[in-house]
Amino acid sequence: MNPNSSSSPTPAPPTVPTPTVRRDGLDARLPDTLIDLHIHVGGAVAPHILYSIAMQQGFKLPTKGYWEFVELVTIRPGATHSLDDYLKVMHEWTEKIQSSPAAMERAVYEIIGKEYRSSRVEHIELRFNPMKRNLHGERDLDHIIHAALRGMDLAVLEYGVKCCLIFCLAREFSFELNEIILDKAIKYQSRGVLGIDLAGPESNNLELRLKDAARYERLFTRARAAGLKTTVHTGETSHTSGEGVIATLRHLKPHRIGHGIRAAYNDEALDMLADSGVVLELCPSSNLATKAVKDLAEFGFVLSRFRERKIPWTINTDGPYLLDTSLAKECTMLLDAGIVTAAELAQSFQVARQASFIPT
């Protein structure tokens, strides 16, 4: 080409923006592998699967058709005003529909597959109360448990994920019933039941909350001695200010705490969490739905308090279908709001891997 030519130089190729979506459809800011440590079977089954199970088992539903049923088992923003409202949907419908061996096998299998396909969750710990699936003793408890394990085994084989079950004790149950659940967890530990949880709403009465933690101390000591891991729901309602977290750490000594949000408002609770190294299982959409925090800004404040004290935390879903979310959505929501950075998010999943009840 003549250097004196007046022809314009060849334009540079346009700059291609960095893709914001990966090939698998997920936000490019997310880690390649996600881990969910806090997900309830009762809040994680897709509405069309629940509807299918209900139809197969002949449930008489209070809805005229499928789309009304979807609204019945989904919590829309602003539809709940407390943890009690949230739990009512699970106890009255989703758990009841899952109350048979066939239903539990399908439910567990479908949850694991859906979480992997939608969010690349390759490491998942599912929790449920087997006694809330046997219709007050009408169905055999061991059959319910075996069915859940079959569903887990099949999904693990198909998707190559890591999974375990956690059995939930219930605050509203008697000590004797909860002891039976612990017995079953120990019995099936070699099959993949690797932990216990204590779930259900904490009392509005401070004295009763403290007694509630103290009376389960013996069960949690026995669980740890048997090799089970432990976690506890506490600090997830706005009427508490960390006292439940303090009592839980003092009496139950769990490996992890489910939620623990309200500890951010109690310096003693923050100090105890920081000293103990106990990992928090945070569930943003759930905490918004139950009004543990009023909005994302308050969730950001809570997280900043944990960040200041170097308290380890993880991000989880709690009930993805009940809340119309996924683990990928939870992470993206926090990133978009500027509450966490991509680096912090990646670190939280490293914390989750280390805190998992599943041996690495």
Residue frames as qw, qx, qy, qz and C-alpha x, y, z in Angstrom:
[[0.000, 0.890, 0.456, 0.000, 0.00, 0.00, 0.00],
 [0.374, 0.561, -0.031, 0.738, 1.29, 3.49, -0.91],
 [0.393, -0.409, -0.525, 0.635, 2.17, 5.29, 2.35],
 [0.001, 0.128, -0.035, -0.991, 1.19, 8.60, 0.72],
 [0.194, -0.415, -0.760, -0.461, -2.26, 7.27, -0.11],
 [0.285, -0.274, 0.194, -0.898, -5.17, 9.22, 1.33],
 [0.655, -0.282, -0.639, -0.287, -7.10, 6.05, 2.12],
 [0.539, -0.625, 0.266, -0.497, -8.33, 5.87, 5.72],
 [0.054, 0.344, -0.917, 0.196, -6.62, 3.30, 7.94],
 [0.544, -0.258, -0.764, -0.233, -8.51, 0.11, 8.66],
 [0.477, -0.600, 0.167, -0.620, -10.65, 0.75, 11.73],
 [0.005, -0.255, 0.900, -0.353, -9.90, -1.26, 14.86],
 [0.414, -0.343, -0.809, -0.238, -12.44, -3.98, 15.64],
 [0.446, -0.641, -0.022, -0.624, -15.07, -2.89, 18.12],
 [0.031, -0.314, 0.805, -0.502, -14.43, -3.68, 21.77],
 [0.616, -0.298, -0.664, -0.301, -16.51, -6.64, 22.85],
 [0.440, -0.594, 0.326, -0.589, -17.89, -6.17, 26.37],
 [0.030, 0.206, -0.944, 0.256, -17.09, -8.83, 28.91],
 [0.511, -0.328, -0.664, -0.436, -20.05, -11.22, 28.96],
 [0.358, -0.375, 0.453, -0.726, -22.20, -10.93, 32.08],
 [0.889, -0.057, 0.218, -0.399, -23.77, -14.35, 31.61],
 [0.286, -0.411, 0.848, 0.175, -21.87, -17.63, 31.48],
 [0.333, 0.105, -0.796, -0.494, -22.55, -20.44, 29.07],
 [0.191, -0.291, -0.924, 0.157, -24.68, -22.18, 31.72],
 [0.190, -0.703, -0.484, -0.485, -26.88, -19.08, 31.96],
 [0.547, -0.689, -0.346, 0.327, -25.64, -17.92, 35.35],
 [0.022, -0.995, 0.099, -0.016, -24.23, -14.52, 36.29],
 [0.723, 0.466, -0.341, 0.379, -20.52, -14.39, 35.40],
 [0.105, -0.686, 0.445, -0.566, -19.78, -12.88, 38.82],
 [0.855, -0.371, 0.184, -0.312, -20.80, -16.12, 40.59],
 [0.304, -0.482, 0.817, 0.083, -18.36, -18.89, 41.49],
 [0.416, 0.194, -0.769, -0.445, -18.43, -21.94, 39.22],
 [0.483, -0.250, -0.839, 0.023, -19.79, -24.15, 41.98],
 [0.377, -0.510, 0.140, -0.761, -22.41, -23.12, 44.54],
 [0.336, -0.075, -0.881, 0.325, -23.05, -24.72, 47.94],
 [0.493, -0.497, -0.129, -0.702, -26.37, -24.62, 49.82],
 [0.232, 0.102, -0.847, 0.466, -26.13, -25.57, 53.50],
 [0.215, 0.260, 0.618, -0.710, -29.61, -24.44, 54.54],
 [0.429, 0.042, -0.485, -0.761, -32.51, -25.69, 52.45],
 [0.503, 0.034, 0.693, -0.516, -35.75, -27.24, 53.73],
 [0.114, 0.167, 0.914, 0.351, -37.44, -30.03, 51.78],
 [0.122, 0.658, 0.689, -0.279, -40.77, -28.44, 52.72],
 [0.153, 0.848, 0.082, -0.501, -39.94, -25.22, 50.87],
 [0.137, -0.554, 0.618, 0.541, -37.91, -26.52, 47.95],
 [0.425, 0.232, 0.847, 0.219, -40.21, -28.70, 45.80],
 [0.068, 0.000, -0.416, -0.907, -41.48, -27.14, 42.57],
 [0.531, 0.163, 0.324, -0.766, -45.23, -26.37, 42.56],
 [0.719, 0.260, -0.411, -0.496, -45.88, -28.61, 39.54],
 [0.412, 0.158, -0.883, 0.161, -44.23, -31.53, 41.38],
 [0.175, 0.048, 0.689, -0.702, -46.23, -30.85, 44.55],
 [0.626, 0.219, 0.012, -0.749, -49.42, -30.59, 42.49],
 [0.637, 0.238, -0.684, -0.266, -48.65, -33.87, 40.76],
 [0.212, 0.068, -0.891, 0.396, -48.03, -35.61, 44.11],
 [0.360, 0.118, 0.467, -0.799, -51.24, -34.14, 45.55],
 [0.696, 0.231, -0.254, -0.630, -53.26, -35.38, 42.58],
 [0.544, 0.206, -0.812, -0.043, -51.70, -38.85, 42.74],
 [0.170, -0.035, -0.843, 0.509, -52.45, -39.15, 46.46],
 [0.240, -0.604, -0.699, -0.298, -55.99, -37.79, 46.21],
 [0.210, -0.279, -0.407, 0.844, -55.51, -34.69, 48.35],
 [0.061, 0.830, 0.537, 0.142, -58.53, -32.42, 48.55],
 [0.403, 0.002, -0.038, 0.915, -57.05, -29.01, 47.83],
 [0.055, 0.720, 0.455, -0.521, -58.71, -25.65, 48.60],
 [0.046, 0.506, -0.357, -0.784, -57.95, -24.44, 45.06],
 [0.749, 0.482, 0.220, -0.398, -59.83, -24.80, 41.77],
 [0.842, 0.523, -0.049, 0.126, -56.81, -25.47, 39.59],
 [0.814, 0.035, -0.118, 0.567, -53.05, -25.49, 39.20],
 [0.287, 0.539, -0.068, 0.789, -52.41, -21.74, 39.04],
 [0.511, -0.719, 0.009, -0.470, -54.34, -21.06, 42.24],
 [0.926, -0.317, -0.098, 0.180, -52.34, -23.89, 43.82],
 [0.626, 0.345, -0.145, 0.684, -49.08, -22.18, 42.82],
 [0.110, -0.668, 0.118, -0.726, -50.14, -19.07, 44.75],
 [0.801, -0.545, -0.099, -0.228, -51.11, -21.25, 47.73],
 [0.906, -0.269, 0.013, 0.327, -47.59, -22.69, 48.06],
 [0.550, 0.357, -0.001, 0.755, -45.57, -19.60, 47.05],
 [0.301, -0.755, -0.311, 0.492, -44.81, -16.63, 49.29],
 [0.403, 0.704, 0.209, 0.547, -44.88, -13.43, 47.26],
 [0.319, 0.133, -0.293, 0.891, -43.13, -10.26, 48.49],
 [0.269, -0.214, 0.163, -0.925, -45.22, -8.60, 51.18],
 [0.684, -0.244, -0.532, -0.435, -47.50, -11.62, 51.63],
 [0.729, -0.358, -0.523, 0.257, -46.08, -12.58, 55.03],
 [0.152, -0.858, 0.115, -0.476, -45.56, -10.48, 58.13],
 [0.511, -0.626, 0.538, -0.240, -43.79, -12.90, 60.47],
 [0.052, 0.331, -0.940, -0.070, -42.03, -16.24, 60.75],
 [0.458, 0.200, 0.773, -0.390, -45.35, -17.78, 61.83],
 [0.623, 0.600, 0.047, -0.501, -46.95, -16.71, 58.53],
 [0.328, 0.588, -0.696, -0.249, -44.05, -18.23, 56.64],
 [0.108, -0.188, 0.966, -0.141, -44.15, -21.54, 58.50],
 [0.604, 0.278, 0.487, -0.566, -47.92, -21.81, 58.15],
 [0.656, 0.526, -0.322, -0.435, -47.61, -22.39, 54.39],
 [0.292, 0.395, -0.871, 0.009, -45.14, -25.24, 54.95],
 [0.216, -0.051, 0.873, -0.434, -46.97, -26.91, 57.81],
 [0.602, 0.341, 0.399, -0.601, -50.46, -26.71, 56.30],
 [0.768, 0.559, -0.017, -0.313, -49.64, -27.70, 52.72],
 [0.486, 0.640, -0.592, -0.059, -46.17, -28.49, 51.45],
 [0.115, -0.366, 0.881, -0.275, -45.17, -30.81, 54.31],
 [0.686, 0.132, 0.535, -0.475, -48.59, -32.44, 54.35],
 [0.772, 0.535, -0.163, -0.303, -48.43, -33.20, 50.62],
 [0.377, 0.576, -0.720, 0.087, -45.00, -34.76, 51.15],
 [0.515, -0.375, 0.623, -0.454, -46.33, -37.10, 53.85],
 [0.972, 0.101, 0.154, -0.145, -45.75, -40.52, 52.30],
 [0.669, -0.335, 0.503, 0.433, -42.69, -42.59, 51.34],
 [0.578, 0.483, 0.491, 0.438, -43.41, -42.14, 47.61],
 [0.084, 0.973, 0.151, 0.154, -43.82, -38.39, 48.01],
 [0.454, -0.812, 0.289, 0.226, -40.59, -38.02, 50.00],
 [0.712, -0.064, 0.514, 0.474, -38.54, -40.04, 47.54],
 [0.445, 0.662, 0.404, 0.448, -39.72, -37.94, 44.63],
 [0.138, -0.987, -0.075, -0.023, -39.43, -34.66, 46.55],
 [0.549, -0.660, 0.359, 0.365, -35.79, -35.17, 47.55],
 [0.651, 0.149, 0.548, 0.504, -34.83, -36.43, 44.09],
 [0.308, 0.803, 0.376, 0.344, -36.49, -33.46, 42.34],
 [0.269, -0.953, 0.029, 0.138, -34.98, -30.85, 44.68],
 [0.599, -0.465, 0.436, 0.486, -31.40, -31.98, 44.12],
 [0.542, 0.340, 0.567, 0.519, -31.83, -32.12, 40.35],
 [0.128, 0.915, 0.321, 0.208, -33.51, -28.72, 40.18],
 [0.371, -0.882, 0.134, 0.259, -30.91, -27.01, 42.35],
 [0.600, -0.244, 0.515, 0.561, -28.11, -28.39, 40.18],
 [0.432, 0.506, 0.568, 0.485, -29.79, -27.47, 36.88],
 [0.017, 0.937, 0.301, 0.178, -30.90, -23.98, 37.92],
 [0.211, -0.951, 0.209, -0.085, -27.91, -22.79, 39.97],
 [0.647, 0.445, -0.562, 0.260, -25.11, -25.34, 39.58],
 [0.551, -0.601, 0.430, -0.388, -25.49, -26.28, 43.25],
 [0.709, 0.298, -0.639, 0.000, -23.10, -29.21, 43.41],
 [0.322, 0.029, -0.763, 0.560, -23.00, -29.47, 47.19],
 [0.463, -0.429, -0.185, -0.753, -26.31, -29.50, 49.05],
 [0.096, -0.042, -0.869, 0.484, -27.50, -30.30, 52.57],
 [0.449, -0.390, -0.469, -0.653, -31.24, -30.99, 52.75],
 [0.024, -0.037, 0.762, -0.646, -33.09, -30.78, 56.04],
 [0.566, -0.318, -0.397, -0.649, -36.52, -31.93, 57.13],
 [0.424, -0.252, 0.668, -0.557, -38.42, -33.32, 60.11],
 [0.246, -0.002, -0.922, -0.297, -39.37, -36.95, 59.37],
 [0.026, 0.370, 0.829, -0.418, -42.12, -36.85, 62.02],
 [0.328, 0.519, 0.139, -0.777, -43.88, -34.10, 60.07],
 [0.418, 0.323, -0.629, -0.570, -44.12, -36.56, 57.16],
 [0.189, -0.031, -0.982, 0.006, -45.64, -39.62, 58.89],
 [0.469, -0.432, -0.383, -0.669, -49.11, -38.15, 59.64],
 [0.489, -0.518, 0.399, -0.578, -48.80, -38.34, 63.44],
 [0.397, -0.286, 0.857, -0.161, -47.74, -41.98, 63.40],
 [0.821, 0.353, 0.227, -0.388, -50.09, -43.24, 60.70],
 [0.784, 0.556, -0.268, 0.064, -47.09, -43.97, 58.48],
 [0.886, -0.298, -0.041, 0.353, -43.92, -45.75, 59.47],
 [0.144, -0.936, 0.206, 0.245, -41.11, -43.33, 60.30],
 [0.530, -0.374, 0.638, 0.415, -38.36, -45.61, 58.98],
 [0.559, 0.486, 0.605, 0.291, -40.15, -45.96, 55.63],
 [0.152, 0.981, 0.112, -0.046, -40.26, -42.16, 55.30],
 [0.324, -0.784, 0.438, 0.297, -36.53, -41.94, 56.03],
 [0.618, -0.042, 0.694, 0.366, -35.59, -44.76, 53.66],
 [0.481, 0.732, 0.457, 0.156, -37.60, -43.09, 50.90],
 [0.012, 0.983, -0.121, -0.138, -35.76, -39.78, 51.38],
 [0.465, -0.552, 0.610, 0.327, -32.43, -41.61, 51.25],
 [0.637, 0.298, 0.650, 0.288, -33.45, -43.42, 48.03],
 [0.333, 0.911, 0.236, 0.055, -34.35, -40.10, 46.42],
 [0.197, -0.891, 0.353, 0.208, -31.02, -38.62, 47.50],
 [0.615, -0.265, 0.669, 0.322, -29.02, -41.62, 46.27],
 [0.604, 0.538, 0.539, 0.234, -30.66, -41.56, 42.84],
 [0.196, 0.979, 0.050, 0.013, -30.09, -37.82, 42.36],
 [0.386, -0.750, 0.476, 0.250, -26.47, -38.08, 43.50],
 [0.665, 0.013, 0.667, 0.336, -25.86, -40.85, 40.97],
 [0.497, 0.718, 0.445, 0.198, -27.50, -38.90, 38.14],
 [0.152, 0.972, 0.011, 0.177, -25.94, -35.49, 38.73],
 [0.734, 0.209, -0.317, 0.563, -22.67, -36.34, 40.45],
 [0.162, -0.754, 0.150, -0.619, -23.32, -33.91, 43.30],
 [0.311, 0.031, -0.786, 0.533, -22.53, -34.19, 47.00],
 [0.506, -0.480, -0.205, -0.687, -25.49, -34.36, 49.34],
 [0.230, -0.069, -0.868, 0.434, -26.53, -35.24, 52.88],
 [0.412, -0.650, -0.491, -0.407, -29.65, -35.06, 55.03],
 [0.062, 0.180, -0.555, 0.810, -30.14, -33.16, 58.30],
 [0.339, -0.543, -0.763, -0.095, -33.02, -34.09, 60.61],
 [0.115, -0.484, 0.109, -0.861, -34.85, -31.19, 62.25],
 [0.215, -0.385, -0.775, 0.452, -35.95, -31.41, 65.85],
 [0.113, -0.641, -0.403, -0.644, -38.97, -29.19, 66.54],
 [0.003, 0.199, -0.479, 0.855, -39.38, -26.67, 69.34],
 [0.623, -0.170, -0.001, -0.763, -43.12, -27.39, 69.38],
 [0.796, -0.028, -0.596, -0.099, -42.52, -31.13, 69.93],
 [0.750, -0.643, 0.117, -0.100, -42.07, -32.81, 73.29],
 [0.172, -0.707, 0.683, 0.057, -38.58, -33.72, 74.43],
 [0.689, -0.062, 0.721, -0.040, -39.45, -37.40, 73.97],
 [0.731, 0.626, 0.269, -0.038, -40.45, -36.99, 70.31],
 [0.266, 0.892, -0.365, -0.015, -37.30, -35.04, 69.56],
 [0.446, -0.517, 0.731, 0.002, -35.25, -37.77, 71.23],
 [0.797, 0.260, 0.546, -0.004, -36.77, -40.30, 68.81],
 [0.554, 0.831, -0.038, -0.001, -35.74, -38.11, 65.86],
 [0.084, -0.794, 0.602, -0.011, -32.19, -38.00, 67.23],
 [0.700, -0.175, 0.692, -0.025, -32.25, -41.80, 67.59],
 [0.772, 0.542, 0.331, 0.021, -33.17, -42.10, 63.91],
 [0.298, 0.908, -0.295, -0.002, -30.44, -39.66, 62.86],
 [0.345, -0.599, 0.722, -0.007, -27.84, -41.75, 64.70],
 [0.783, 0.114, 0.608, -0.060, -29.28, -44.95, 63.21],
 [0.704, 0.630, 0.295, 0.142, -29.01, -43.67, 59.63],
 [0.178, -0.867, 0.294, 0.361, -25.76, -41.75, 59.99],
 [0.479, -0.262, 0.715, 0.436, -23.89, -44.27, 57.83],
 [0.448, 0.523, 0.683, 0.244, -26.49, -43.80, 55.07],
 [0.280, 0.415, 0.256, 0.827, -26.09, -40.03, 54.79],
 [0.352, -0.867, -0.272, -0.224, -27.95, -38.43, 57.73],
 [0.630, 0.229, -0.319, 0.670, -25.05, -36.32, 58.95],
 [0.099, 0.149, -0.347, 0.920, -26.59, -33.77, 61.29],
 [0.145, -0.669, -0.720, 0.113, -29.46, -32.53, 63.41],
 [0.028, 0.381, 0.078, 0.921, -31.11, -29.13, 63.61],
 [0.046, -0.514, -0.696, 0.499, -33.44, -27.45, 66.09],
 [0.011, 0.248, 0.429, 0.868, -36.12, -25.54, 64.21],
 [0.233, -0.702, -0.668, -0.086, -39.37, -23.71, 64.81],
 [0.023, -0.800, -0.027, -0.599, -40.28, -20.26, 66.12],
 [0.379, 0.009, -0.613, 0.693, -38.61, -19.07, 69.30],
 [0.242, -0.723, -0.623, 0.172, -40.88, -17.89, 72.11],
 [0.072, 0.814, 0.075, 0.572, -41.59, -14.17, 72.50],
 [0.626, -0.769, 0.055, -0.113, -40.82, -14.68, 76.19],
 [0.264, 0.735, -0.593, 0.196, -37.09, -14.28, 76.91],
 [0.486, -0.422, 0.697, -0.315, -37.14, -16.63, 79.90],
 [0.892, 0.194, 0.358, -0.196, -38.79, -19.37, 77.85],
 [0.653, 0.699, -0.292, 0.018, -36.25, -18.90, 75.03],
 [0.004, -0.659, 0.707, -0.255, -33.40, -19.46, 77.49],
 [0.676, -0.169, 0.646, -0.311, -35.08, -22.54, 79.00],
 [0.861, 0.456, 0.052, -0.219, -35.75, -23.88, 75.50],
 [0.484, 0.677, -0.544, 0.111, -32.03, -23.91, 74.71],
 [0.244, -0.512, 0.744, -0.354, -31.08, -25.40, 78.06],
 [0.806, -0.033, 0.466, -0.363, -33.48, -28.36, 77.86],
 [0.885, 0.458, -0.058, -0.060, -31.95, -29.61, 74.60],
 [0.043, -0.797, 0.602, -0.025, -28.38, -29.50, 75.86],
 [0.640, -0.248, 0.725, -0.063, -28.36, -33.24, 76.62],
 [0.806, 0.474, 0.351, -0.042, -29.62, -34.15, 73.14],
 [0.449, 0.860, -0.240, 0.038, -27.00, -32.04, 71.40],
 [0.293, -0.658, 0.691, -0.058, -24.22, -33.43, 73.59],
 [0.755, 0.017, 0.653, -0.049, -25.34, -36.94, 72.67],
 [0.707, 0.695, 0.125, -0.049, -25.53, -36.06, 68.98],
 [0.196, 0.856, -0.477, 0.029, -21.96, -34.74, 68.94],
 [0.498, -0.448, 0.738, -0.083, -20.72, -37.80, 70.87],
 [0.798, 0.268, 0.539, -0.045, -22.28, -40.00, 68.17],
 [0.460, -0.093, 0.523, 0.711, -20.41, -38.10, 65.45],
 [0.244, 0.762, 0.554, 0.231, -23.31, -36.04, 64.16],
 [0.224, 0.153, -0.001, 0.963, -22.90, -32.36, 63.29],
 [0.078, -0.669, -0.663, 0.326, -25.31, -29.79, 64.72],
 [0.073, 0.255, 0.192, 0.945, -27.01, -26.57, 63.69],
 [0.053, -0.555, -0.691, 0.460, -29.76, -24.48, 65.30],
 [0.058, 0.672, 0.402, 0.619, -32.36, -22.01, 64.03],
 [0.363, -0.684, -0.406, 0.485, -32.13, -18.90, 66.18],
 [0.177, -0.524, 0.063, 0.831, -32.12, -15.12, 65.86],
 [0.149, 0.197, 0.692, 0.679, -34.47, -15.08, 62.87],
 [0.109, -0.767, -0.609, -0.168, -37.37, -13.06, 64.26],
 [0.149, 0.634, -0.042, 0.757, -37.55, -9.32, 64.84],
 [0.587, -0.736, -0.066, -0.331, -38.75, -9.70, 68.45],
 [0.869, -0.351, -0.024, 0.347, -35.36, -11.12, 69.46],
 [0.145, 0.949, -0.269, 0.080, -32.08, -9.27, 69.87],
 [0.450, 0.558, -0.670, 0.192, -29.50, -12.01, 70.02],
 [0.535, -0.446, 0.568, -0.439, -30.47, -13.61, 73.36],
 [0.962, 0.115, 0.154, -0.191, -31.37, -16.85, 71.59],
 [0.675, 0.593, -0.384, 0.211, -27.99, -16.87, 69.88],
 [0.089, -0.625, 0.624, -0.460, -26.26, -16.42, 73.24],
 [0.761, -0.220, 0.467, -0.394, -28.26, -19.25, 74.85],
 [0.931, 0.350, -0.061, -0.085, -27.66, -21.50, 71.83],
 [0.482, 0.634, -0.521, 0.307, -23.90, -20.97, 71.92],
 [0.279, -0.538, 0.617, -0.503, -23.77, -21.45, 75.68],
 [0.730, -0.120, 0.548, -0.390, -25.92, -24.60, 75.96],
 [0.898, 0.353, 0.221, -0.143, -26.07, -26.33, 72.57],
 [0.346, -0.603, 0.568, 0.441, -22.60, -25.49, 71.18],
 [0.805, 0.497, 0.316, -0.064, -23.59, -26.05, 67.53],
 [0.611, -0.037, 0.414, 0.673, -21.21, -26.22, 64.59],
 [0.077, 0.264, 0.382, 0.882, -23.39, -23.72, 62.71],
 [0.180, 0.463, 0.552, -0.669, -26.37, -21.43, 63.33],
 [0.231, 0.521, 0.689, 0.447, -29.29, -21.04, 60.97],
 [0.003, 0.888, 0.287, 0.360, -29.91, -17.32, 60.32],
 [0.606, -0.370, -0.261, 0.654, -28.64, -15.63, 63.53],
 [0.236, 0.664, 0.255, 0.662, -29.57, -12.27, 62.01],
 [0.355, -0.877, -0.164, -0.281, -30.59, -10.58, 65.24],
 [0.775, -0.365, -0.097, 0.506, -27.19, -11.17, 66.81],
 [0.425, 0.444, 0.106, 0.781, -26.10, -8.07, 64.90],
 [0.251, -0.750, -0.097, -0.604, -28.01, -5.99, 67.48],
 [0.774, -0.629, 0.032, -0.062, -26.34, -7.53, 70.53],
 [0.194, 0.792, -0.564, 0.132, -22.65, -6.91, 71.25],
 [0.551, -0.395, 0.709, -0.193, -22.41, -9.90, 73.61],
 [0.873, 0.296, 0.374, -0.104, -23.82, -12.19, 70.92],
 [0.575, 0.783, -0.234, 0.049, -21.39, -10.78, 68.37],
 [0.126, -0.712, 0.670, -0.170, -18.45, -11.31, 70.74],
 [0.717, -0.161, 0.655, -0.174, -19.50, -14.91, 71.43],
 [0.837, 0.518, 0.163, -0.061, -19.94, -15.68, 67.73],
 [0.367, 0.828, -0.414, 0.096, -16.54, -14.20, 66.91],
 [0.313, -0.580, 0.725, -0.200, -14.85, -16.19, 69.68],
 [0.791, 0.009, 0.574, -0.210, -16.60, -19.47, 68.84],
 [0.030, -0.329, 0.746, 0.578, -15.99, -19.47, 65.09],
 [0.452, 0.403, 0.778, -0.169, -19.54, -20.78, 64.57],
 [0.090, 0.030, 0.571, 0.816, -20.64, -20.29, 60.96],
 [0.406, 0.412, 0.385, -0.719, -23.90, -18.48, 60.16],
 [0.274, 0.305, 0.814, 0.411, -26.26, -19.84, 57.50],
 [0.187, 0.419, 0.124, -0.880, -27.76, -16.61, 56.12],
 [0.273, 0.431, 0.813, 0.281, -30.88, -16.77, 53.92],
 [0.037, -0.093, 0.028, 0.995, -31.61, -13.25, 52.53],
 [0.380, -0.244, -0.493, -0.743, -35.02, -13.71, 50.89],
 [0.545, -0.427, -0.719, 0.065, -36.26, -15.75, 53.83],
 [0.334, -0.333, -0.420, 0.776, -35.16, -13.07, 56.31],
 [0.145, -0.020, -0.188, -0.971, -36.99, -10.46, 54.21],
 [0.480, -0.311, -0.655, -0.493, -40.15, -12.59, 54.03],
 [0.571, -0.469, -0.641, 0.209, -40.26, -13.27, 57.78],
 [0.110, -0.914, -0.037, -0.389, -39.44, -9.63, 58.59],
 [0.786, -0.378, -0.113, 0.477, -36.28, -10.56, 60.46],
 [0.274, -0.263, 0.145, 0.914, -35.00, -7.55, 58.50],
 [0.372, 0.671, 0.376, -0.520, -37.27, -4.92, 56.98],
 [0.621, 0.769, -0.051, -0.141, -35.39, -4.49, 53.71],
 [0.863, 0.303, -0.119, 0.387, -32.14, -5.16, 51.87],
 [0.127, 0.767, -0.297, 0.555, -30.55, -2.07, 53.40],
 [0.638, -0.599, 0.345, -0.340, -31.00, -3.53, 56.87],
 [0.989, 0.018, 0.074, 0.123, -29.66, -6.89, 55.67],
 [0.583, 0.612, -0.213, 0.489, -26.61, -4.99, 54.44],
 [0.254, -0.750, 0.358, -0.495, -26.22, -3.39, 57.87],
 [0.900, -0.341, 0.229, -0.148, -26.42, -6.81, 59.55],
 [0.913, 0.276, -0.025, 0.299, -23.79, -8.20, 57.21],
 [0.281, 0.754, -0.291, 0.517, -21.53, -5.22, 57.89],
 [0.563, -0.659, 0.350, -0.355, -21.69, -5.98, 61.63],
 [0.971, -0.099, 0.206, 0.072, -20.66, -9.58, 61.00],
 [0.699, 0.585, -0.106, 0.398, -17.94, -8.39, 58.65],
 [0.080, -0.833, 0.333, -0.434, -16.52, -6.04, 61.31],
 [0.665, -0.517, 0.482, -0.242, -16.23, -8.90, 63.82],
 [0.250, 0.441, -0.833, -0.222, -14.91, -11.37, 61.21],
 [0.640, 0.038, 0.660, -0.392, -17.83, -13.72, 61.87],
 [0.060, -0.117, 0.849, 0.512, -17.97, -16.38, 59.12],
 [0.577, 0.382, 0.379, -0.614, -21.20, -16.50, 57.09],
 [0.233, 0.061, 0.849, 0.470, -22.67, -18.31, 54.12],
 [0.458, 0.214, -0.084, -0.859, -25.51, -17.56, 51.69],
 [0.142, 0.133, 0.981, 0.028, -28.36, -20.08, 51.33],
 [0.256, -0.252, -0.537, -0.763, -31.93, -20.33, 50.05],
 [0.354, -0.002, 0.636, -0.686, -33.99, -21.79, 52.95],
 [0.539, 0.405, 0.717, -0.180, -36.98, -22.50, 50.69],
 [0.156, -0.196, 0.488, 0.836, -36.28, -21.70, 47.02],
 [0.086, -0.385, -0.741, -0.544, -39.70, -22.54, 45.57],
 [0.241, -0.710, -0.603, 0.272, -41.64, -21.29, 48.58],
 [0.189, -0.729, -0.038, 0.656, -39.85, -17.95, 48.13],
 [0.642, 0.739, 0.196, 0.058, -39.67, -18.08, 44.31],
 [0.035, -0.887, 0.447, 0.112, -35.88, -17.84, 44.33],
 [0.944, 0.174, -0.178, 0.217, -32.71, -19.86, 43.75],
 [0.674, -0.522, 0.034, 0.522, -29.21, -19.73, 45.14],
 [0.466, 0.237, 0.307, 0.795, -28.02, -17.94, 42.00],
 [0.088, -0.782, -0.353, -0.506, -30.78, -15.33, 42.43],
 [0.583, -0.772, -0.175, 0.182, -29.89, -14.80, 46.09],
 [0.645, -0.266, 0.160, 0.699, -26.27, -14.12, 45.19],
 [0.291, 0.432, 0.388, 0.761, -27.11, -11.84, 42.27],
 [0.268, -0.860, -0.368, -0.232, -29.55, -9.87, 44.42],
 [0.594, -0.710, -0.028, 0.378, -26.81, -9.13, 46.97],
 [0.560, -0.030, 0.315, 0.765, -24.27, -8.27, 44.27],
 [0.139, 0.626, 0.448, 0.623, -26.66, -5.92, 42.46],
 [0.372, -0.883, -0.262, -0.116, -27.52, -4.17, 45.73],
 [0.290, 0.707, -0.410, 0.497, -23.83, -3.62, 46.48],
 [0.736, -0.605, 0.151, -0.263, -24.13, -5.57, 49.73],
 [0.793, -0.335, 0.430, 0.272, -21.34, -7.99, 48.83],
 [0.237, 0.698, -0.530, -0.419, -18.54, -8.05, 46.28],
 [0.877, 0.276, -0.353, -0.175, -17.79, -10.96, 43.97],
 [0.378, 0.422, -0.729, 0.384, -14.65, -11.66, 46.03],
 [0.376, -0.242, 0.599, -0.664, -16.63, -11.77, 49.29],
 [0.863, 0.104, 0.016, -0.493, -19.18, -14.06, 47.69],
 [0.743, 0.360, -0.562, 0.047, -16.48, -16.44, 46.52],
 [0.092, 0.368, -0.741, 0.554, -15.01, -16.42, 50.03],
 [0.636, -0.148, 0.361, -0.666, -18.44, -17.22, 51.54],
 [0.928, 0.170, -0.195, -0.269, -18.62, -20.39, 49.44],
 [0.499, 0.393, -0.695, 0.337, -15.16, -21.39, 50.62],
 [0.290, -0.279, 0.605, -0.687, -16.46, -20.96, 54.16],
 [0.833, 0.028, 0.067, -0.549, -19.49, -23.09, 53.23],
 [0.799, 0.299, -0.522, -0.018, -17.30, -25.87, 51.87],
 [0.263, 0.340, -0.734, 0.525, -15.19, -25.92, 55.04],
 [0.388, -0.137, 0.523, -0.746, -18.28, -25.77, 57.31],
 [0.730, 0.039, -0.433, -0.528, -20.20, -28.45, 55.43],
 [0.744, -0.318, 0.503, -0.305, -21.24, -31.56, 57.31],
 [0.937, 0.348, -0.002, -0.007, -20.24, -33.60, 54.24],
 [0.652, -0.510, 0.355, 0.434, -16.61, -34.78, 54.57],
 [0.379, 0.797, -0.318, -0.347, -14.37, -33.36, 51.86]]
